[in-house]
Amino acid sequence: MVIFNARGLMPPVFTPLNDDHTINYSVIPEYAKYLANAGIKSVLVGGTTGEHMSLSVGDRKKVIDAWVKVAKTTDLHIQVQVGGAPLSDVLDLASYCQKVGADSLLTLPELYFKPDSVDTLVDYVELVANAAPNLPVLYYHIPSMSKVEINMPAFVTKATNRIPNFKGIKFTSNDLSEGAQVLRALKNDQEMFLGADTLIAPAALLGIKSSIGTTWNLFPRLAQDILDAVERNDVAKARSLQETLSLAIEAHTVEGRLKCWI
């Protein structure tokens, strides 16, 4: 049985670059130590924040290697986003992650011949999951970027029934109504990670208590304080802290998301 136990805040880590756009692997150990010291227990490698869609498969593997290595001294759970194109590269990366010791996988949908139904999306995720049968696999729902908009509660239900190592979803959408339906569709051994940093307080009130957010790299303590306030039923405090976080996010993204994070 494949077990997935990552919960709580999971920063999608940046890929550090030199001025010539080569990868600066030397800073990754200190980066990992900073996150671990801030109370972070797991990280996502290769997500949208990490810009792995712009890297070669060879470079993606080297970044994976670097994070798997630092996990041995920081005890971080290493989740890797393997989605992209072509499918052969996705399957190669999934298999590689299992081989080198990553802890779990996240995958985007097919990005060119896009899934147009629950069944075709489950078919695709099943291919990825079969390439790494010993690893937990989660689906990366980000319709604003992937342009794949399929009923997520129905997808989660069917994927759970068909894929033994399917263990959840990263839900990057502002639609908390659908998010609540997804949460109800998941089993106890699965998890839903919110991908909307400005909504963690209201999401936590709905029971969505795990999240993958870029700003957890910058404000991990503040994000955890929001979750703690919700847990104490201190709604006023949670709302105040969420406003502080949201204003910080607005300040960092005032010139646009790409200029801010890259």
PASE-862521 format. One record per residue: residue in one letter; x, y, z of N, C-alpha, C in turn. Coordinates in steps of 0.2 Angstrom, whole numbers, padded with zeros to 4 digits, always signed. Example, Ala and Ser with C-alpha at 12.3 -4.5 7.8 and 13.67 -1.06 7.14 Angstrom:
! residues 2
A+0066-0028+0039+0062-0022+0039+0066-0016+0039S+0064-0011+0035+0068-0005+0036+0064+0000+0039
This chain:
! residues 262
M+0004-0006+0000+0000+0000+0000+0004+0006+0000V+0003+0011-0004+0006+0017-0005+0003+0022+0000I+0008+0025+0005+0005+0030+0010+0008+0037+0008F+0003+0041+0009+0005+0048+0008+0004+0052+0014N+0009+0055+0018+0008+0058+0024+0010+0066+0024A+0011+0069+0019+0012+0076+0019+0006+0080+0020R+0007+0085+0024+0001+0089+0026+0003+0096+0028G-0001+0101+0028+0001+0107+0030+0003+0112+0024L+0008+0116+0026+0011+0121+0021+0016+0117+0017M+0016+0118+0011+0021+0115+0006+0023+0121+0001P+0029+0124+0002+0031+0129-0002+0033+0126-0009P+0031+0129-0015+0034+0127-0021+0040+0130-0022V+0046+0127-0022+0052+0131-0021+0054+0134-0028F+0058+0139-0028+0061+0142-0033+0067+0138-0036T+0068+0139-0042+0074+0136-0045+0079+0142-0045P+0085+0142-0041+0089+0147-0041+0094+0148-0048L+0094+0153-0051+0098+0154-0057+0104+0159-0056N+0109+0158-0060+0114+0163-0061+0112+0168-0066D+0117+0173-0066+0115+0178-0071+0115+0176-0078D+0118+0170-0080+0118+0167-0087+0113+0162-0088H+0108+0162-0083+0102+0157-0083+0104+0150-0082T+0110+0149-0080+0112+0142-0078+0109+0141-0070I+0108+0135-0068+0106+0134-0062+0111+0134-0056N+0110+0138-0051+0114+0139-0045+0113+0133-0040Y+0115+0127-0041+0114+0122-0036+0117+0123-0029S+0122+0128-0029+0126+0128-0023+0121+0131-0017V+0116+0135-0019+0112+0138-0014+0106+0134-0011I+0105+0128-0014+0099+0124-0012+0100+0121-0005P+0106+0119-0003+0106+0117+0004+0104+0122+0009E+0106+0128+0008+0105+0133+0013+0097+0135+0012Y+0095+0135+0006+0088+0137+0005+0083+0132+0009A+0085+0125+0008+0082+0120+0012+0082+0121+0019K+0088+0122+0022+0089+0123+0029+0084+0129+0031Y+0084+0135+0028+0080+0140+0029+0073+0138+0030L+0070+0134+0025+0063+0132+0026+0062+0128+0032A+0066+0123+0033+0066+0118+0038+0066+0122+0045N+0070+0127+0045+0070+0131+0052+0064+0135+0053A+0061+0136+0047+0054+0140+0048+0048+0136+0050G+0050+0129+0050+0044+0125+0052+0041+0121+0046I+0044+0122+0040+0041+0118+0034+0043+0111+0035K+0039+0107+0033+0040+0099+0033+0040+0096+0026S+0038+0100+0021+0038+0097+0014+0039+0103+0009V+0041+0101+0003+0042+0106-0002+0040+0103-0009L+0038+0107-0013+0036+0105-0020+0042+0107-0025V+0045+0103-0028+0050+0104-0033+0047+0104-0040G+0049+0109-0044+0047+0108-0051+0040+0111-0053G+0037+0115-0048+0030+0117-0049+0031+0124-0054T+0025+0127-0054+0025+0133-0058+0030+0138-0056T+0030+0139-0049+0035+0143-0046+0043+0141-0048G+0044+0135-0048+0051+0133-0050+0052+0133-0057E+0047+0135-0062+0049+0136-0069+0051+0130-0072H+0050+0124-0070+0052+0118-0074+0050+0117-0081M+0044+0120-0082+0042+0120-0089+0047+0123-0094S+0052+0127-0091+0057+0131-0095+0064+0127-0095L+0064+0121-0092+0070+0118-0091+0070+0112-0095S+0076+0109-0097+0077+0103-0100+0076+0097-0095V+0075+0091-0098+0074+0086-0093+0080+0084-0089G+0086+0085-0092+0092+0084-0089+0093+0089-0083D+0091+0095-0084+0092+0100-0079+0086+0099-0073R+0081+0097-0075+0075+0095-0070+0078+0089-0066K+0081+0084-0069+0083+0079-0065+0089+0081-0060K+0093+0085-0062+0098+0088-0058+0096+0092-0052V+0090+0096-0053+0087+0099-0048+0084+0094-0043I+0080+0089-0045+0077+0084-0041+0083+0081-0037D+0088+0079-0040+0094+0076-0036+0096+0080-0030A+0097+0087-0032+0099+0092-0027+0094+0092-0021W+0088+0092-0022+0083+0092-0017+0082+0085-0013V+0083+0080-0016+0083+0073-0013+0089+0073-0008K+0094+0075-0011+0100+0075-0007+0100+0079+0000V+0097+0085-0001+0096+0089+0005+0091+0087+0010A+0086+0083+0008+0081+0080+0012+0084+0075+0017K+0090+0073+0016+0093+0068+0020+0095+0072+0027T+0097+0078+0026+0099+0082+0032+0094+0086+0035T+0088+0088+0031+0083+0092+0034+0077+0089+0035D+0076+0082+0033+0070+0078+0034+0064+0081+0031L+0065+0085+0025+0060+0087+0021+0056+0082+0017H+0050+0082+0016+0046+0078+0011+0047+0081+0004I+0050+0077+0000+0051+0080-0007+0046+0078-0012Q+0041+0082-0014+0036+0081-0019+0039+0084-0026V+0038+0081-0031+0041+0083-0038+0035+0084-0043Q+0034+0089-0046+0030+0090-0051+0033+0088-0058V+0030+0083-0061+0033+0080-0067+0030+0081-0073G+0024+0085-0073+0020+0086-0079+0024+0091-0084G+0022+0090-0090+0025+0094-0095+0023+0091-0102A+0028+0091-0107+0027+0088-0113+0034+0087-0116P+0035+0081-0120+0030+0076-0122+0029+0071-0116L+0024+0067-0117+0022+0062-0112+0028+0057-0110S+0032+0056-0115+0038+0052-0114+0043+0055-0109D+0043+0061-0109+0047+0065-0104+0044+0065-0097V+0038+0065-0097+0034+0065-0091+0035+0058-0087L+0034+0053-0091+0035+0046-0088+0042+0045-0086D+0047+0047-0090+0054+0047-0088+0055+0050-0082L+0052+0056-0081+0054+0060-0074+0050+0056-0069A+0044+0054-0070+0041+0050-0064+0045+0044-0062S+0047+0040-0067+0051+0034-0065+0057+0036-0062Y+0060+0041-0064+0067+0044-0061+0066+0046-0054C+0060+0049-0052+0059+0051-0046+0058+0045-0041Q+0055+0040-0043+0055+0034-0039+0061+0031-0038K+0066+0031-0043+0072+0028-0043+0077+0032-0038V+0077+0038-0038+0081+0042-0034+0079+0044-0027G+0073+0042-0025+0070+0043-0019+0066+0049-0017A+0063+0052-0022+0058+0057-0020+0052+0054-0017D+0048+0058-0013+0043+0055-0009+0036+0055-0012S+0035+0060-0016+0028+0060-0020+0029+0064-0026L+0024+0063-0030+0023+0066-0037+0017+0070-0037L+0018+0076-0041+0012+0080-0043+0012+0080-0051T+0007+0080-0054+0007+0080-0062+0002+0085-0064L+0004+0089-0069-0001+0093-0073-0005+0088-0078P-0010+0090-0081-0013+0086-0087-0009+0087-0093E-0011+0083-0098-0008+0083-0105-0009+0091-0107L-0004+0094-0109-0004+0101-0111-0005+0103-0118Y-0005+0098-0123-0007+0100-0129-0013+0097-0132F-0013+0090-0132-0020+0087-0133-0023+0086-0126K-0026+0092-0125-0029+0092-0118-0035+0087-0116P-0035+0085-0111-0041+0080-0109-0047+0084-0109D-0052+0081-0112-0059+0085-0112-0064+0081-0109S-0063+0077-0104-0068+0073-0100-0064+0070-0094V-0068+0068-0089-0066+0065-0083-0062+0059-0085D-0065+0055-0090-0061+0049-0091-0055+0050-0095T-0054+0055-0099-0048+0056-0103-0042+0059-0098L-0045+0062-0093-0040+0065-0088-0037+0059-0083V-0042+0055-0081-0040+0049-0077-0035+0045-0081D-0037+0044-0087-0032+0040-0092-0025+0042-0091Y-0024+0049-0092-0018+0052-0092-0014+0051-0085V-0018+0053-0080-0015+0053-0073-0013+0045-0072E-0017+0041-0074-0015+0034-0073-0009+0032-0076L-0007+0034-0082-0001+0033-0086+0005+0035-0081V+0004+0041-0079+0010+0044-0074+0010+0040-0068A+0005+0038-0065+0005+0034-0059+0008+0027-0060N+0007+0024-0066+0009+0018-0067+0017+0018-0068A+0020+0024-0070+0027+0025-0071+0031+0025-0064A+0027+0026-0059+0030+0026-0052+0025+0023-0047P+0024+0017-0048+0019+0014-0044+0020+0014-0036N+0026+0015-0034+0027+0015-0027+0027+0022-0024L+0025+0027-0028+0025+0034-0025+0018+0036-0025P+0016+0040-0020+0010+0044-0021+0010+0049-0026V+0004+0049-0030+0003+0054-0036-0003+0058-0034L-0002+0065-0035-0007+0069-0035-0008+0073-0041Y-0014+0076-0042-0015+0079-0049-0015+0087-0047Y-0012+0090-0052-0011+0098-0052-0017+0101-0056H-0022+0104-0052-0027+0107-0055-0026+0115-0055I-0024+0117-0061-0023+0124-0062-0026+0127-0069P-0032+0127-0069-0035+0129-0076-0033+0135-0079S-0031+0140-0074-0029+0147-0077-0023+0146-0082M-0019+0141-0080-0013+0140-0084-0014+0134-0089S-0017+0129-0087-0017+0123-0091-0023+0123-0096K-0028+0127-0094-0034+0128-0098-0038+0121-0098V-0037+0117-0094-0041+0111-0093-0046+0112-0087E-0052+0112-0089-0057+0114-0084-0062+0108-0084I-0061+0103-0080-0065+0097-0079-0068+0097-0072N-0074+0094-0071-0077+0093-0065-0072+0089-0060M-0069+0093-0055-0064+0090-0051-0067+0085-0046P-0073+0086-0043-0076+0081-0038-0077+0074-0042A-0079+0074-0048-0080+0068-0052-0074+0065-0054F-0069+0069-0056-0062+0067-0057-0059+0063-0051V-0059+0066-0045-0056+0063-0039-0059+0057-0038T-0066+0056-0038-0069+0050-0037-0067+0044-0041K-0067+0046-0048-0065+0041-0053-0058+0039-0052A-0053+0044-0051-0046+0043-0051-0045+0038-0044T-0048+0040-0039-0048+0036-0033-0049+0028-0034N-0055+0027-0038-0057+0020-0039-0052+0017-0044R-0049+0020-0048-0045+0017-0054-0038+0017-0052I-0035+0021-0048-0028+0022-0048-0026+0021-0040P-0023+0015-0039-0021+0014-0032-0017+0019-0028N-0012+0022-0032-0008+0027-0029-0010+0034-0030F-0016+0035-0032-0018+0042-0032-0020+0044-0025K-0017+0050-0023-0017+0052-0016-0020+0059-0015G-0022+0063-0020-0025+0069-0019-0024+0074-0025I-0024+0080-0023-0025+0086-0028-0022+0092-0025K-0018+0096-0030-0017+0103-0029-0022+0107-0032F-0026+0111-0029-0032+0114-0031-0030+0121-0032T-0028+0124-0038-0026+0131-0039-0032+0134-0042S-0037+0136-0038-0043+0139-0041-0046+0143-0035N-0049+0149-0037-0053+0153-0032-0060+0150-0030D-0062+0145-0034-0069+0142-0033-0069+0137-0027L-0070+0140-0021-0070+0136-0015-0076+0132-0014S-0081+0134-0018-0087+0129-0018-0085+0122-0021E-0082+0123-0027-0080+0116-0030-0074+0113-0025G-0070+0117-0022-0065+0115-0018-0068+0111-0012A-0073+0113-0009-0077+0110-0004-0079+0103-0006Q-0082+0103-0012-0084+0097-0015-0079+0092-0016V-0073+0094-0018-0067+0090-0019-0065+0087-0013L-0065+0091-0007-0063+0089-0001-0067+0083+0002R-0074+0084+0000-0079+0078+0002-0078+0072-0002A-0075+0073-0008-0074+0067-0012-0068+0063-0010L-0063+0066-0007-0057+0063-0005-0058+0058+0001K-0053+0053+0001-0053+0048+0006-0049+0050+0012N-0049+0047+0017-0045+0049+0023-0037+0049+0022D-0035+0044+0017-0028+0044+0016-0026+0048+0010Q-0030+0053+0008-0028+0057+0003-0028+0064+0005E-0026+0069+0001-0025+0076+0004-0027+0081-0002M-0030+0087+0000-0031+0092-0004-0026+0098-0002F-0023+0101-0007-0018+0106-0006-0021+0112-0010L-0023+0118-0006-0025+0124-0009-0019+0127-0013G-0021+0130-0019-0015+0134-0022-0017+0141-0023A-0021+0144-0019-0023+0151-0019-0021+0154-0012D-0015+0157-0012-0012+0160-0006-0017+0165-0002T-0021+0169-0006-0025+0174-0003-0031+0171+0000L-0032+0164+0000-0039+0161+0002-0038+0156+0008I-0032+0156+0011-0031+0150+0015-0035+0151+0022A-0037+0157+0024-0041+0157+0030-0048+0155+0028P-0052+0157+0023-0058+0154+0022-0058+0147+0020A-0053+0145+0016-0052+0138+0014-0051+0133+0021A-0047+0136+0025-0047+0132+0032-0053+0131+0036L-0057+0136+0035-0064+0136+0039-0068+0131+0035L-0067+0129+0029-0071+0124+0025-0068+0117+0027G-0062+0117+0030-0058+0111+0031-0052+0109+0027I-0051+0114+0022-0045+0113+0018-0039+0116+0021K-0035+0112+0025-0030+0114+0029-0023+0113+0027S-0022+0111+0021-0015+0110+0018-0015+0115+0012S-0009+0117+0010-0009+0122+0004-0002+0122+0001I-0001+0123-0005+0005+0124-0009+0005+0131-0011G+0009+0135-0008+0009+0142-0010+0015+0146-0011T+0016+0149-0016+0023+0153-0017+0025+0157-0011T+0020+0160-0008+0022+0165-0003+0024+0161+0004W+0023+0155+0004+0026+0151+0010+0034+0151+0010N+0037+0152+0004+0044+0153+0004+0046+0160+0008L+0041+0165+0008+0043+0171+0010+0040+0172+0017F+0034+0170+0018+0031+0171+0025+0028+0165+0028P+0032+0160+0029+0029+0153+0031+0026+0154+0038R+0029+0158+0043+0026+0159+0049+0020+0162+0049L+0019+0167+0045+0012+0171+0045+0007+0166+0042A+0009+0162+0037+0004+0157+0035+0002+0152+0040Q+0007+0150+0044+0005+0145+0049+0001+0148+0055D+0002+0155+0056-0002+0158+0061-0009+0159+0059I-0010+0159+0053-0017+0160+0050-0021+0153+0051L-0017+0147+0050-0020+0141+0051-0021+0139+0058D-0017+0142+0062-0017+0141+0070-0023+0145+0072A-0024+0151+0070-0030+0155+0072-0037+0151+0070V-0037+0149+0064-0043+0145+0062-0044+0139+0067E-0039+0135+0068-0039+0129+0073-0042+0131+0080R-0040+0137+0082-0043+0140+0089-0050+0143+0088N-0052+0143+0082-0059+0146+0081-0059+0154+0082D-0053+0157+0082-0052+0164+0082-0052+0167+0075V-0059+0168+0073-0060+0170+0066-0058+0177+0065A-0058+0181+0070-0056+0188+0069-0049+0188+0068K-0045+0185+0072-0038+0184+0071-0036+0182+0064A-0039+0176+0062-0038+0173+0056-0039+0178+0050R-0044+0182+0051-0046+0187+0046-0041+0192+0045S-0039+0195+0051-0034+0200+0051-0027+0198+0048L-0025+0192+0050-0019+0189+0048-0019+0188+0040Q-0025+0186+0038-0026+0184+0031-0025+0191+0027E-0028+0196+0030-0027+0203+0027-0020+0205+0026T-0016+0204+0032-0009+0206+0031-0006+0202+0026L-0007+0195+0025-0004+0191+0020-0006+0194+0013S-0012+0195+0012-0015+0197+0006-0012+0204+0004L-0011+0208+0008-0008+0215+0007-0001+0214+0005A+0003+0209+0008+0010+0208+0006+0010+0205+0000I+0006+0200-0002+0006+0197-0009+0004+0202-0014E+0000+0207-0013-0002+0212-0018+0004+0217-0019A+0008+0218-0013+0014+0222-0014+0019+0219-0018H+0020+0212-0017+0025+0208-0021+0023+0207-0028T+0017+0208-0030+0015+0206-0037+0012+0212-0040V+0014+0218-0038+0011+0224-0041+0013+0225-0048E+0019+0223-0050+0022+0224-0057+0020+0218-0061G+0016+0213-0058+0014+0207-0062+0017+0201-0059R+0014+0195-0059+0016+0189-0056+0023+0187-0058L+0024+0187-0065+0031+0185-0067+0037+0189-0065K+0036+0196-0066+0041+0200-0063+0042+0199-0056C+0037+0198-0052+0038+0197-0045+0042+0191-0043W+0040+0185-0046+0043+0179-0043+0049+0177-0046I+0050+0179-0053+0056+0177-0056+0062+0181-0055
